[in-house]
């Protein structure tokens, strides 16, 4: 069996079980595995695949499928997608059953309160990682900061923010 396929299965099945609070919480570890450990691509390439996945319709973790494609073509797509979405789906089904079973217990409120800041921190770490890989100069950093502030302060749809950031980048940096 192809070593890369085994590695993709191992990485994404582990990450599947760590993606607590959403798929973006595992981006730092995904990037570390794909870029530093296995050296399948550069940080910039990973960031570009992440941006492409975010712009495409569908689940926000399409980057997993794109990484699989980059590493091993169609077999990589199948292995990485099944490994990422299979284990977490099974755990989610079991957790939802337990969550419903214990819906009247007072500890549920405390668990939910503790999960919110943990998830926010993991998402912030992911955003920082992608920004560092993408912002190769101060102009790109300023665009990222401006779009982040707009996303936080307004109710603009993310696609409008993506389009605005793209246009500003083209105007500021040219077509090259």
N, C-alpha and C positions, 0 to 999 in steps of 0.2 A: 504494500500500500504506500502511496505517496506520503513522504515525511511531512510535507507542508499541509496536507489534508488532516493528518493526525494532529499536527500542531494547531491548526485552525479549530478543530473540534475541541481540543483541550482548553485553549484560550477562551473561546466563546461560551463553552458550557460552564466554565468557572465564572466568567463575567456575568453570565445569565443569572446566576444565583447571588451575585453581589449588587445587581442593579436595583437596589432598594431606593424607591422614590422616583424612579424613572430611568430610562436608558442613559440620559446625559450624565448621570452620576458616575458612570464607569469610564467616561472618556479619557481621564488621565491615565488610568491603568491600560486601557485599550491602546492608547498612543504609545505608552512605554513598551508594551509587548510588540506592537507592530513595527515601531521605528527603532527602538534601542535594542531590544532583546533579539528579535528575528531579522531586523534590518531589511524588511520587505519594501520599505519606502522611506522617504525623507519626512521631516516634520511638515514641510511645506506641502508635500503631496498628500499627507494625511489631512491637513487642514483644508486643502482643496476638495478632497473627497467628502469631508464633513459638510462643507458649504454646499456642494452639489446635492448631497442627501437631504439637507435642510430645505433646499429650494424646491425639491421634487415633491409632488403630492404623495401621501401615504404615511406610514409610520415614521417617527422621527429617528429611528435607529436604522434607516436604510444604509447608513455608513457601514454597517456590518456586512451587508450584501456586497457593497462596492469593494470593501477590503477583500472579501472572498474572491470576487471577480479578478481583482488586481493580482492576487497571489496565485490562483489556480484555475481561472476561467470558470466555466459552468459547474464543474465539480466543487470548486471553492464556494460558489454561490450557494449551492445546496447544503454543503457541510456547515458553513459558517451560519447560515440562516437557521437551520435546524438546531444547531448547538446553542445559538443565542436565544431563540424563542421557545424551544421545547422545555428545558428544565424550569425556567421561570414560570411558564404557563401552568405546569403541574403544581408548582409550589403555590402559585396564586389561587388555583382551584382549592387546594387544601386549606390555605389561609382564610379564604373567604368563607369556607364551610365552618371553620373554627370561630371566625369573627362573628358570624351569624349565631352560632351556638351560644356564645358568651356575650350576646348583645346587652344583657341586663346587668352585667358586672361593672362595678365602679372603676376597676383598674383600666378599663378600655379608654376612658377619658385621659388618663395620665399617659398611657402609651401613645395616643394620638398627639398629645401636647409635646411629647419628647421627639416624635418623628419629624415634626415640622422644621425645627432648627437644624436637625441633622441633614435632612434633605436639602434645605436651602444652602447649607455649607458645601455639600457635595456638588450641587449645580453651579455654585459660584466658583469652585475649584475647576470645574470643567470649562466654564466660560473663560477663566483666566488662562488656562492651558491653550485653548484655541486662539485667543487673542495674541498670546506670546508667539505662537507659531505663525500667525498670519501677518502681524504688524511688523514688517521688516524695516520701516522707517517712521519718523515722527508724524508724517502726514497720514499714514494708514492708522497709526495709533490715535490720532485726533479724530479721524472718521469713526473708528470703533467706539471711542469714548462718547462722541456726540450721539451716535445711534443708540448706545446703551442708555444714555440719559433720556433720550426721546422715548425709548421703549418703556422706561420706568415711569416717566412723568405723564405720558399720554396714553390714549387708548388706540393709537394707530395700529393697523394690522401689520404683522411682521413682514408681509410681502412688500408693503409700501416702504417700510424702513430698509429692506434689502435693496429695493429699486433705488431709493434715494442714496444709499451708501455707494451703490454701483456707479450711479451718475456722477456723484461727487468725486469718487476715485478716478473715473475716466477724465473728468475735467481737470482735476488736480495733478494727475500723473501722466496724462496723455494716453494714447492708444497703444503704446508699446508693451 
